[in-house]
Amino acid sequence: MRDLASLPKAHLHLHFTGSMRPTTLVDLARRHGIRLPAALTSGDPLRLEPSERGWFRFQRLYDAARACVRSEADMRRLVREAAEDDAAEGSGRLEIQVDPTSYAPFVGGLTPALEIVLDEARSASAATGTEVGVVVAASRTRHPLDARTLARLAARHAGDHPGGVVGFGLSNDERRGLTSEFAAAFRIARRAGLASLPHGGELLGPDHLRVVLDELAPDRLGHGVRTAEDPYLLDEIVRRGIALEVCPDSNVSLGVYPGLAQLPLRTLVDSGARIALGADDPLLFGPRLTAQYEHARTVHGLTDDELAGLARSSVAASYASPEARARMLDGIDAWLRSPA
């Protein structure tokens, strides 16, 4: 079988803290004198119940990891290592998602926090050959006015294509907050030319997805796997060309599905949906990007032609530069021509 790590692809669903290498987390915790929960150092991926209690445990561990990122050097290290890890897995384009709010107190505010990430994204792009863009994401656990502040910040850094801010997102527990109350923030981002990239269709199903579509007008959906529960909704998403950022290991770890075999990847592929596989938070969930393609091959039976199709979809759904896009698409064709 062809080596999936050498298949060119774009990685469109990776969170800043969640991208961290476990060894980096341990090193940062030691440097800052922070004691880590055992679950973050055990090396075992999370397996949580599909409830608010399960999400609370995930959030507690995520917050513990985020508390170890306490300086400009720490932030730059995360961006650089994420790009290096993606480059090793054949990713020619990474769009990393960050909420600068938690890091702002250590570097002088929201604007410096975002500018550090953007500056290192440009540097890492040049150093690794993997083009890095940034998605600014608000949290459902904070007030919608905070989301508007972040949208304005993202808007000020829009247009620096392809290495700047390319989109605006909404993350955290999908069951928290009213989606309609975040619509104003997304309007601010869209007026600046940013893509609408909210999470949806992960912890809640088709009824909430319709709200996301109506209120936030997404270009891509973070996760979106539960569109498979409603054929009419799935047809609408396919018709509108909304890409789905599908993260198999994350969905299993958070209890959305009991196992990888239950994830409706085949249904989504056969529908004609644009799909970009992602790793979400490999620090907590374990496997990184290439493993998601391995699952598609070994668990869901996708052929190399279909896997190449997923890679092409990820490139098409990205905001990569024309040069990077052409390079990845040519590489996918070359991968298929290589001996199996």
C-alpha positions as CSV (number, residue, x, y, z in Angstrom):
1,M,0.0,0.0,0.0
2,R,1.1,3.5,-0.7
3,D,2.6,5.5,2.2
4,L,-0.1,7.8,3.5
5,A,2.5,10.1,5.2
6,S,3.8,11.0,1.8
7,L,0.3,11.8,0.5
8,P,0.1,15.6,0.1
9,K,-2.8,17.0,2.1
10,A,-4.0,20.1,3.9
11,H,-4.7,20.0,7.7
12,L,-7.6,22.3,8.5
13,H,-8.7,21.3,12.0
14,L,-5.9,21.6,14.6
15,H,-6.1,23.6,17.8
16,F,-3.2,25.6,19.1
17,T,-2.7,24.1,22.6
18,G,-4.0,20.7,21.4
19,S,-1.3,20.5,18.8
20,M,1.4,20.4,21.4
21,R,3.8,17.4,21.6
22,P,3.5,15.5,24.8
23,T,7.3,16.0,25.4
24,T,6.9,19.7,24.9
25,L,4.1,19.8,27.5
26,V,6.2,18.0,30.1
27,D,9.1,20.3,29.4
28,L,7.0,23.5,29.7
29,A,5.4,22.2,32.9
30,R,8.8,21.6,34.4
31,R,10.1,25.0,33.4
32,H,7.2,26.8,34.9
33,G,6.9,24.6,38.0
34,I,3.4,23.3,37.1
35,R,2.2,19.9,38.2
36,L,0.4,18.1,35.4
37,P,-2.6,15.7,35.8
38,A,-1.6,12.1,35.3
39,A,-4.0,11.8,32.4
40,L,-1.8,14.3,30.4
41,T,1.4,12.3,31.0
42,S,0.1,8.7,30.7
43,G,0.4,8.5,27.0
44,D,-3.1,7.0,26.7
45,P,-5.7,8.8,24.5
46,L,-8.8,10.1,26.3
47,R,-11.9,8.0,26.2
48,L,-14.8,10.0,27.6
49,E,-18.5,9.6,28.1
50,P,-20.8,11.6,25.7
51,S,-22.1,13.9,28.4
52,E,-21.3,17.3,30.0
53,R,-19.3,15.4,32.6
54,G,-17.1,13.9,29.9
55,W,-16.7,17.3,28.3
56,F,-15.9,18.9,31.7
57,R,-13.0,16.4,32.1
58,F,-11.7,17.1,28.6
59,Q,-11.9,20.9,29.3
60,R,-10.1,20.5,32.6
61,L,-7.2,18.7,31.0
62,Y,-7.1,21.1,28.1
63,D,-7.0,24.0,30.5
64,A,-4.2,22.4,32.5
65,A,-2.1,22.0,29.3
66,R,-2.9,25.6,28.2
67,A,-1.7,26.9,31.6
68,C,1.8,25.7,30.7
69,V,2.0,28.1,27.7
70,R,3.2,31.3,29.5
71,S,5.5,33.2,27.3
72,E,6.2,34.4,23.7
73,A,8.9,31.7,23.4
74,D,6.3,29.0,24.4
75,M,3.8,30.2,21.9
76,R,6.4,30.3,19.1
77,R,7.5,26.8,20.0
78,L,4.0,25.4,19.6
79,V,3.5,27.0,16.2
80,R,6.9,25.9,14.9
81,E,6.5,22.3,16.2
82,A,3.0,22.0,14.8
83,A,4.4,23.0,11.4
84,E,7.3,20.6,11.7
85,D,5.0,17.7,12.6
86,D,2.6,18.5,9.8
87,A,5.4,18.7,7.3
88,A,6.6,15.2,8.4
89,E,3.1,13.9,7.6
90,G,2.8,15.3,4.1
91,S,0.7,18.3,5.0
92,G,1.5,21.2,2.7
93,R,-1.0,23.5,4.4
94,L,-1.9,23.9,8.0
95,E,-4.6,26.2,9.3
96,I,-4.1,26.3,13.0
97,Q,-6.9,27.6,15.3
98,V,-6.2,29.9,18.2
99,D,-8.1,31.9,20.8
100,P,-5.5,34.4,21.9
101,T,-7.5,35.3,25.1
102,S,-5.8,32.8,27.4
103,Y,-2.2,33.7,26.3
104,A,-2.8,37.5,26.3
105,P,-1.9,38.1,30.0
106,F,1.6,36.7,29.5
107,V,2.5,38.7,26.4
108,G,0.9,42.1,26.9
109,G,-2.6,41.7,25.4
110,L,-4.7,40.2,22.7
111,T,-3.0,42.0,19.8
112,P,0.5,40.9,20.8
113,A,-0.7,37.4,21.4
114,L,-2.1,37.1,17.9
115,E,0.8,38.9,16.3
116,I,3.2,36.4,17.9
117,V,1.3,33.5,16.4
118,L,1.1,35.2,13.0
119,D,4.8,36.1,12.9
120,E,5.9,32.6,13.9
121,A,3.4,31.1,11.3
122,R,5.2,33.0,8.6
123,S,8.6,31.9,9.9
124,A,7.6,28.3,10.3
125,S,6.1,28.3,6.7
126,A,9.5,29.3,5.3
127,A,11.4,26.9,7.5
128,T,9.3,23.8,7.0
129,G,7.8,24.2,3.6
130,T,4.3,23.7,5.1
131,E,2.3,26.9,4.6
132,V,0.7,28.0,7.9
133,G,-2.4,30.1,8.1
134,V,-4.3,31.1,11.3
135,V,-8.0,30.8,12.3
136,V,-9.0,33.1,15.2
137,A,-11.7,31.3,17.2
138,A,-14.0,32.6,19.9
139,S,-15.3,30.3,22.7
140,R,-18.9,29.5,23.4
141,T,-18.1,29.6,27.1
142,R,-17.5,33.4,26.9
143,H,-19.8,36.3,26.3
144,P,-20.8,37.0,22.7
145,L,-19.3,40.5,23.1
146,D,-15.9,38.9,23.6
147,A,-16.4,37.1,20.3
148,R,-17.0,40.5,18.6
149,T,-13.7,41.8,20.1
150,L,-11.9,38.8,18.7
151,A,-13.7,39.2,15.3
152,R,-12.5,42.8,15.1
153,L,-9.0,41.7,16.0
154,A,-9.1,39.0,13.3
155,A,-10.4,41.5,10.8
156,R,-7.5,43.9,11.4
157,H,-5.2,41.0,10.3
158,A,-7.2,39.8,7.4
159,G,-5.9,40.1,3.9
160,D,-2.4,38.9,4.7
161,H,-3.1,35.9,2.5
162,P,-2.1,33.1,2.8
163,G,0.0,33.3,6.0
164,G,-2.3,35.6,8.0
165,V,-5.7,35.2,9.5
166,V,-7.9,33.4,7.0
167,G,-11.0,32.7,9.0
168,F,-13.0,33.2,12.2
169,G,-14.3,30.2,14.2
170,L,-16.4,29.3,17.2
171,S,-15.3,26.4,19.4
172,N,-15.8,24.7,22.8
173,D,-18.9,22.7,24.0
174,E,-21.5,23.0,21.3
175,R,-24.2,22.7,23.9
176,R,-23.1,26.0,25.6
177,G,-24.4,29.5,24.6
178,L,-26.9,30.5,21.9
179,T,-25.5,30.3,18.4
180,S,-27.6,33.2,17.3
181,E,-25.9,35.5,19.8
182,F,-22.5,34.9,18.0
183,A,-23.9,35.9,14.6
184,A,-22.8,39.5,14.9
185,A,-19.2,38.5,15.4
186,F,-19.3,36.4,12.3
187,R,-20.8,39.3,10.3
188,I,-17.8,41.4,11.4
189,A,-15.4,38.7,10.2
190,R,-17.2,38.2,6.9
191,R,-17.2,41.9,6.1
192,A,-13.4,41.8,6.4
193,G,-13.2,38.9,3.9
194,L,-12.6,36.2,6.5
195,A,-14.1,32.7,6.1
196,S,-16.8,31.5,8.5
197,L,-15.4,28.4,10.2
198,P,-17.5,27.4,13.3
199,H,-17.7,24.1,15.0
200,G,-21.0,22.3,14.5
201,G,-22.5,18.9,14.2
202,E,-20.3,17.2,16.8
203,L,-22.0,17.2,20.2
204,L,-25.4,18.3,18.7
205,G,-27.2,16.9,15.7
206,P,-29.1,18.2,12.6
207,D,-31.5,20.6,14.5
208,H,-28.6,22.6,15.8
209,L,-26.7,22.4,12.5
210,R,-29.6,24.1,10.8
211,V,-29.2,27.0,13.2
212,V,-25.5,27.1,12.5
213,L,-26.2,27.3,8.8
214,D,-28.8,30.0,9.2
215,E,-27.0,32.2,11.7
216,L,-23.3,31.8,10.9
217,A,-23.3,31.0,7.1
218,P,-20.3,28.6,7.4
219,D,-17.8,28.0,4.6
220,R,-16.6,25.0,6.6
221,L,-17.9,23.1,9.6
222,G,-15.6,22.0,12.3
223,H,-16.6,18.3,12.5
224,G,-20.0,18.3,10.9
225,V,-20.2,14.5,11.1
226,R,-23.7,14.4,12.4
227,T,-25.0,15.8,9.1
228,A,-25.1,12.1,8.2
229,E,-28.2,11.7,10.5
230,D,-30.3,13.8,8.1
231,P,-30.1,13.0,4.3
232,Y,-31.9,16.2,3.4
233,L,-29.5,18.4,5.5
234,L,-26.5,16.5,4.1
235,D,-27.8,17.1,0.5
236,E,-28.1,20.8,1.4
237,I,-24.5,21.0,2.7
238,V,-23.2,19.2,-0.4
239,R,-25.2,21.6,-2.6
240,R,-23.8,24.6,-0.9
241,G,-20.2,23.3,-1.0
242,I,-19.7,23.5,2.8
243,A,-16.7,21.4,3.7
244,L,-16.6,19.2,6.7
245,E,-13.5,19.0,9.0
246,V,-13.9,15.4,10.1
247,C,-11.7,14.3,13.1
248,P,-12.2,10.5,13.7
249,D,-10.1,10.0,16.8
250,S,-11.5,13.1,18.4
251,N,-15.1,11.9,17.8
252,V,-14.4,8.6,19.5
253,S,-12.4,10.1,22.4
254,L,-15.3,12.5,23.2
255,G,-17.9,9.8,22.9
256,V,-19.7,11.1,19.8
257,Y,-19.3,7.5,18.4
258,P,-18.4,4.4,20.4
259,G,-15.7,3.4,17.9
260,L,-14.1,4.3,14.6
261,A,-16.3,1.9,12.7
262,Q,-19.4,3.8,13.8
263,L,-18.2,7.1,12.4
264,P,-20.3,7.7,9.2
265,L,-17.3,8.5,6.9
266,R,-18.5,6.2,4.1
267,T,-21.9,7.9,4.1
268,L,-20.3,11.3,3.9
269,V,-17.9,10.3,1.2
270,D,-20.6,8.7,-0.9
271,S,-22.8,11.8,-0.6
272,G,-20.2,13.8,-2.4
273,A,-19.4,16.0,0.6
274,R,-16.1,17.9,0.7
275,I,-14.2,16.4,3.5
276,A,-10.9,17.4,5.2
277,L,-9.6,15.0,7.8
278,G,-8.1,16.5,10.9
279,A,-6.5,15.6,14.2
280,D,-8.2,18.3,16.4
281,D,-6.2,17.9,19.6
282,P,-3.6,15.2,19.3
283,L,-2.1,16.1,22.6
284,L,-5.3,14.7,24.3
285,F,-6.6,12.3,21.6
286,G,-3.3,10.7,20.6
287,P,-3.1,10.1,16.8
288,R,-2.1,12.9,14.5
289,L,-3.0,13.6,10.9
290,T,-1.7,10.6,9.0
291,A,-3.5,8.2,11.4
292,Q,-6.9,9.7,10.3
293,Y,-6.1,8.7,6.8
294,E,-5.0,5.2,8.0
295,H,-8.4,4.8,9.7
296,A,-10.2,5.8,6.5
297,R,-8.2,3.0,4.7
298,T,-8.3,0.2,7.3
299,V,-11.6,0.8,9.1
300,H,-13.7,2.3,6.4
301,G,-12.2,0.6,3.4
302,L,-11.4,3.6,1.3
303,T,-9.2,2.9,-1.7
304,D,-6.1,4.9,-2.6
305,D,-8.2,6.7,-5.3
306,E,-10.7,7.7,-2.6
307,L,-8.0,8.7,-0.1
308,A,-6.4,10.9,-2.8
309,G,-9.9,12.3,-3.2
310,L,-10.0,13.2,0.4
311,A,-6.6,14.9,0.1
312,R,-7.8,16.9,-2.9
313,S,-10.9,17.9,-0.9
314,S,-8.8,19.2,1.9
315,V,-6.7,21.3,-0.5
316,A,-9.8,22.6,-2.2
317,A,-11.4,23.6,1.2
318,S,-8.2,25.3,2.4
319,Y,-7.2,28.9,1.9
320,A,-3.7,28.0,0.7
321,S,-1.9,30.2,-1.8
322,P,-2.2,29.3,-5.5
323,E,1.4,28.1,-5.5
324,A,0.9,25.8,-2.5
325,R,-2.4,24.5,-3.8
326,A,-0.9,23.6,-7.2
327,R,2.1,21.9,-5.5
328,M,-0.2,19.8,-3.3
329,L,-2.5,18.8,-6.2
330,D,0.4,17.9,-8.4
331,G,1.9,15.8,-5.5
332,I,-1.4,14.0,-5.0
333,D,-1.4,13.0,-8.7
334,A,2.2,11.8,-8.4
335,W,1.4,9.8,-5.3
336,L,-1.3,7.9,-7.2
337,R,1.1,7.2,-10.1
338,S,3.6,5.7,-7.7
339,P,3.7,1.9,-7.2
340,A,1.3,0.6,-4.6
